[in-house]
Amino acid sequence: MNFDKIIIIDFGSQYTKLIARKVRECRVYSEVVPCTRDLSYLSKDISIKGIILSGGPQSVYFKNAPQLGKLILDLNLPILGICYGLQLLSHYFKGKVTGGKTREYGKTKINRVKDSRLFKDVNKNLTVWMSHGDYIKSLPNEFYVTSRSENKLISSFESKKSRIYGVQFHPEVNHTEQGTKIIKNYLFEICKVKHRWQVGSFIDEKVYEIREKVEDEKAICALSGGVDSTVSAYLVNKAIGKNLLCVHIDNGLMRKNESRSIVKYFSKKLNLKFIDASDIFLRRLRGIDDPEKKRKIVGKTFIDVFQQFAKRQGKIKYLIQGTLYPDVVESSSFQGPSVTIKTHHNVGGLPKSLHMKLIEPFRELFKDEVRQIGKMLKIPNEILSRHPFPGPGLAVRVLGEVTKEKLELLREADYIYISNLHKYGLYNKIWQAFCVLLPVSTVGVMGDRRTYERVLALRAVESVDGMTANWFHMPHKAVEEISTNITNNVKGINRVVYDVSNKPPSTIEWE
């Protein structure tokens, strides 16, 4: 692929994927590399035009904190340090980084004090997004300050001798005013990127690559009906045609009429087989209320059912999977001491007993790029615009133990919710919307009778790629009608609440 590249060295920031995402939005190819990896291979890649150092949770002056390797500087490429990356550059060149009482989190005002190519055509005063406890007390001799925060702390600097830049704030976060412009200045004014990333050329190159790799062998794809698996199936079908076998497994955790609709539509387009395995999944989930255990049970059961089916089909050499770049980054990035938030269902390799080789056509792409490819492959918009759906399905939207009764309540409520979003023209304004059945019952009154039924939560968020999200400000009239329709028509639910939590600190899904 003939395009220029930006390398992002990951030091464990929650925003690392956002940096990669913002660079891609500028139609420049970006790649995230953990700081713990051997980076010697970078010196042989002439397509690399710049290095970005991400933020991170550590303090640079701690003994075991990740440090900046000399090899990065020896590449003689423009470097942009963000947050921890800025402090790392200062520390490496013998500046003073310290912790103190003055910490900056959230929206903060900065003032430019010196001209810089990084701030070309950017306002002198900006509101930016900060997230740091340490700060630079004094800079190395070869650096100078280009902006300060309202607290008089250094918020950006650059080198007098080399193309090294640092910002204490996060230009990749949407809350930073003109953050995209700052990133563009780094890419085009400083790194001089010329050969841009073109999603369109990706299709022809990937089709050729898959065709050459698979040849006359057979491949299999688990088709959930979501954006990732659908576009993967269409792309691979374009490459190898009938040698691709698609299988849809109904795990009993799908939305109302979902499996039926998938089979009806895709059986006309692809070589599709259907398996109803709902009883197996629900039996294995019986008595389980821990979210991680539910995810693992659903994942393992899917592999078991899929593997048994694949073995009956004769020799199949390749498995197609719709893994996306954010999954890869989150699974491979440097995190330091960390905890599991939730298990990714499609990252982590294959069971050896499956005896297949993995093909992940979109491993280096973001969701919106996959949607662009889907449009080019003439996949209908109603499929491409579908909201994301978790791998474990409704199992993680029924809080507590999963039962058929609870799933039916949730399906009916979710159907009413989504139907009303379409009615009000809100569905395509929302990144993801769904219902959550809570393990809580409350007193209500219906027709002069006392009821004691379940509580349902409505969730709707605005986002670009799910890395961060804001709750959607639903029109009051729509909320009222949705709530009334659910409580009137779904026997077993007598109370509806609306989730107004952002990510972070909350996740989008409840489990």
N, C-alpha and C positions, 0 to 999 in steps of 0.2 A: 504494500500500500504506500503510495507516494504522497506523504503529507508530513508537515512539521509536527513536532511533539513537545509537550511540556511534561516534565517529571515532577510529581508531588511526593516529597519525602514525608511519610506519616510518622509523627511522634505521639500519636494516641489521642488526637483531638476528636471531639464529638462532631466537629464541622469538616473533617477531612474530605468526606464524600461531597460536601457542598462546594468545596473548592474545585474539585474535579468537575462537578456539575456545571458550575459557573463558567469554567474555561471552555467546556463543550458548547455551552450556549453561545459562546463567541465563535463557534465553528472552528475551534482549535482542538486537536486531539490531546487528551490528557491521560496520564497513567499514574496510579498510586502505587508507591513502593514502600514497604515497611522499613523503618530506619535500621532494623536489625539484619536486613538482608545484605549479602555481599554485593556491593554496588560497582565492582570493577568493570562489569559488562557495559556500564553506561559510557565509558570512554571510547567504545567501538561503534557507538550509534550516532552517526552524523545527522540524523533527523532531529535530535534533541536540540532545542533552541533556548531552553531556560529551565531553571530549577526553582520550585517553590517549597519552602520549609513550613510545615503545618504547625498549628498550635499543639498543646499537650498539657497534661495535668501535673507534670513534675515541676520542680524548681531546679534551674540549671546548676546551682551551686551545691546540690546534694551529691553525695558520693556515687550513687548508682544511677544517677539521671542519664538519659540518653544524650550523647554528645555529637558534635558535628565532626565528621571525618574529613581529613585533609584532602581526600580524593575528590570530594565535591567541589572544593575550591580549585583544585588542579584542573578541573574541566574547563575553566576559564569561560564560563557561561554566566549570563545575568542571573542573579539570585534574589528572590523575594522571600523574606522571612515574615511570617504572620504570627503574632502573639508570642508563644514559646519560641518560634523560629527567629523572631527579632531578638529576644533575650539571648538565644543561643549564639547568634552572630556577635552580639556585643560581648558576651562572656568569652568566646573563642579569641577575640582580638584584645582581651585584657581590659574590657570595660567593667564597670561595677553594677551588678544586678543584686537587688536585695528585696526582702519582704518588709512590710511595714503596716502601719495603721491605715494608710490610704490605699483602699482597694477600689477597683472600678468594675462594676458589673451592670450590664444592660445599656440603655441609651445614654450616651455621654457626648458632650459638645467638644469639638477640637477646633483649633485655630492654626492655620498655616502660617509659618514664620519665615519661610524661604521658598523660592521657586524650585520646582522639581519636575522632571519629565513624567514622574509617576502621577503628578497632580495636574497635568496639562488639561486646561479647560474644565477644571473642577473648582467649585466654589471655595472661597477662602475660609469660610466657616461652615462646618459640617456637623450633623448629628450622626454618630457612628455607634456600632455595637461593640462593647468591651466585655471581657470576661477574664480578668486577671487579678491576682493578689500581689505578685511580685512586680517590680518596676525597675527601670534603668536609672540608677543614681548618677552615674557618670559614663560618658561615652569614651571609646578608644580614641586616640589622637587622630586617626585617619577618617573619622566619621563626623558628620554634623547634623544638627537637628533640623527637620523640615516642618514639624508641627508639634504643638503641645495641647494637652487636654485642658479643660476648664479648671482642673486641679493642679495645673502647672507641671504635670508629668509629661515626659517625652512620649509622644504618640506616633512619631515616625522619624526615621533618619535615613541617611545614605552615605556611601563611601566617597571620599574625595578622589581616590585613586582607581578603584575598580567598580564594576557594575553590580554593586551590592546595595539592596534596599530593604528596609524593614518597616513594618507597621504594627503597632501594638493592638490595634482594633482588628475587626474581622470584616474585610470588604466583601466576602462571599455571602454574608448573611443579609437578607433582604432589608433588615432594619437599618443598615448603613446607607446613608444617602450617597448616591453616585458611586456606590461600591462597584457596580459593573463597569463604569467608566474607568475607575482606577485599575481594575483588572485588565481592561482593554489597553490602557496606556502601557501596562507592563508587557503585554503580549506583542503589541504592534509598534509602539514607540521605542521600547527598550530591547525586547527580544527580536524584533524585526521579523516576526512570523509572516511568511508569504504563502506557503502551500497549505491551504485550508482543508479541514476535515469535511468531506462530502458524504452524507448518509446515502445518497443515491448510488454512488459508485460501489458502496458496500455490497449491494444485492448481487451484482454481476460477479464480483470477486468471490463472495461467499458461495454462490451457486457453483461456480467453477471449482472452488476448493473442495466442497462436499462431494461433487460428482467425481472428481479425481480420487478422492479418498475412499468412497464407498464402492465405486465401480459397479459390479453386478451383484454385490452382496445385498442383504436385506437389513432394514433399519426399523425400529419400533419407537413410537412416540406416545406418551400418556397425554391424552387430550382432555383437559379439564373444561375447556370452553372459555377460559380466561384469555386475556390479551397475549401473554407471553407464550403459552403453549400453542395458541391458535396461529400466531404469526410464524412461530418456529415450524409448525407443521406445513403451512403454506409454502414457506421458503424451501424446506427440504423436499417437499412434493414437486416443486419447480425443478429441483436438481435431479431427483431420482424417480419421480412418478410412482408407479404402482409398487416399486420396491420398498416404499414406506408403508408400514402398517400402523394405523392409529388405533388406540384403544381408549374408550371412556369407561371409567369405573365409577359406578354409583355407590358411594360409601355411606349413604343414608344420612349424610350431613350436608346435603346440598340445599339450595333454596327451592321454593315452591315451583314445581314443574320444570326444574332446570335441566335435569338429565334427559327428560323427554324432548325438550326443545333442542338440546345439543345434538342428539341422535338424529332427529328429524332434519335439521339443517345440514349437518356436516356429512351425513351419509351420502348426500348427493354430490359432495365436493371432493371427498377424500375416501381412501380405503379404510373404513371405520368399523371396528367391532365394539360391542357393548357388553359389559359385565355388571350384573346386579349383585353387589357384595355387601349390601347394607346390613344384613343380619350378622355377618361376621364382625364388622366394625362395632356395632352396637353391643354385641355380646362381650367383646374384649374391653369395652369402655365401662361396662357395668360396675358400679361401686367406686369409680375413680373420680375424685374431685380436684386433684392437684393439676394446675394448668400445664406444667412441664411434662408430667406423666401422660396427660391426655395427648399432647402434641407428639410425644414419642410413640405412644401406642398407635395413633393414627398413621404416623410415618412408617412404622415397622409393618403394620397390617397392610398398608398399601404395597410395600415392597413384596410381601409374601404373596398377595393376590396377583400382582403384576408378574412376579417371577413364575408362578405356576402357569399362568396363561402363556407367557413367552415360551416356556419349555414345550408346550403343546404345539407350537407353531413351527417346529423344526429349527433349523439353524438360523439364528438372527445375530448378526455380528455387532450392530451398533444401536445404542440407545440415544434418542434425541431428547434434550432437556432444555427448558426455557430459562436457564439461569441468567440473571442480569448482573451488571457490573456492581451495583450497590451491595448485592449479596456477597459477591466475591471479595470486595473491599472489606466489608464488615467481618468476614470470616478469616481474612488473611492479614489484616492490618495489625500493626503493633499497638497493643492496648495496655501493656504493663499489667500490674495486678488488677484484675477486672472480674466482674460477675456476669453470669449469663442473664440477659434480659429475656430472650426467648430463642428457641432453637429454630434455625432456618431449615425448612423442609427439603430444600433442593441443593444444599451445598455440603460437601463433606465426603464425596466419593461414592462408589458403588460397592455392594456386597460382592465378594470374590466369587461367590456361587452363581452370580448372574452371568458370568462369562461374556460380557459385552464391553465394547469400547464406547466411551462417552463422546458425544458431539454436542457442544453447546454453542449454537450459532451466534447468540447475543451476549456472550460472556463479557464482552467489552462495551456493551451499550447500556444506556439509561432507558427508562420506561418510555419517555416521550419520543426517543429516537426509534424505538421498536414500533411505536404507533405510526410514525412517519413511514417506516418500511411497510407496515400493514396497508397504509393508504396506497402506496405505490404498487402493492400486490393486489389492489382492488378488493380488499376485505371490507365488507359493509361497516359503516360508521357505528351502527348500533352495537356491533361487537367490539370495535376498537375503543369506543367511549365508555365501555363498561367499567364500573368501579372495581378496584382491586378486591380480591376475595382471598382470605387466608387459606393456606394449604390444609390445615385441619378442619376447615369449613365451620359449620355452626357449633362444633364441639367446643370452640373457644368463645362462643357467644352465648352459650348456656353456661352460666357460672355455677360451679358445683357439678354434681353428678349429671351425666347426660342420659335422658330417657326419651322414648318415643313420644310420650305425652308432652314433655317440655319442647321437644323439637317441633311438634305440630303447632303449638302455641306460637313459637318464635317464627315459624314459616309464615303463618297467617298474618301475624303482626308486621313482619318485614315486607310482605307482599303489599299490604295496605300502605305502608310508609313509602315504599319506592314508587308505587302507582300514583300517590299524591304528589310526590316530587316531580314526576313527569307532567302531571296535570297542571301544576303551577309553573312549569318551565324552569325548575330549579335544579334538576338532576345534573345537567351538564355544567352548572356553575359550581358544583360541589366535587371535590376530589374523591371523597369516599363517604358513603352514608350507610348506616346499618342499625339494627336493633340489638339490644343485649337483654336477655332474660335474667333478672336478678334472683338470687336465692333468698328473697325477702317477700313476705306476704303482709298486706295491710288491710285495715278495716275500710269498707266502702258501703255505699247504699245504692241499691238499684231497685226501682219500683217498690219503694217502702220496705224492701228487704235488706237485712244486713248481709254484706258479703265479706269474705276473708280470702282475697285472691292475690295474685302475683303482681310485682312491680316490673315495668318494662322501661328501659332507658333507650332514648334515641341519641344517636351519635352522627354528626355531620361535620366534616372538616374541609378547609381550603388548604391546598398544598401544591407543590410542584412535583415532588417525587417521594413524598412520605418521610423524608429525613427530618423535616420540621413541619409543623402544621398548626393552623389557627382554627378555633371552632367557628363554624359557619353561623352568621347572624340570620337565623331563619325568620322570615316574616311572621308576625304574631298570628295572622289569620290562618296561615298554612299549619303552624304548630297546633293551633286550636282544632282545626278540622282533622288533622292526623290523629291527635289524641282522642277526639270524640269517636272517630271511625273505628279506632282500635278497641276502645273500651266497650263500644256498642256491639261490635261484631266478633270479637274474640273472647269467648267465654273462658274465664280463668285469669284474665288480666283486668284489674280495676283501677290501676294507677299508672300514669305515664310521666316520666321525667326527662329533661333535656340536659345533655352533658355540655358544659361550657368550659372544658379544660383544654389548654394548648399543649402541644408537644415541642420541646420539653415544658414542664416537668412530667406530664403524663405521656403515655404511649397512645397511639391511635386506637388500637384494639384494647379491650379491657383485660384480656388474658394473653 
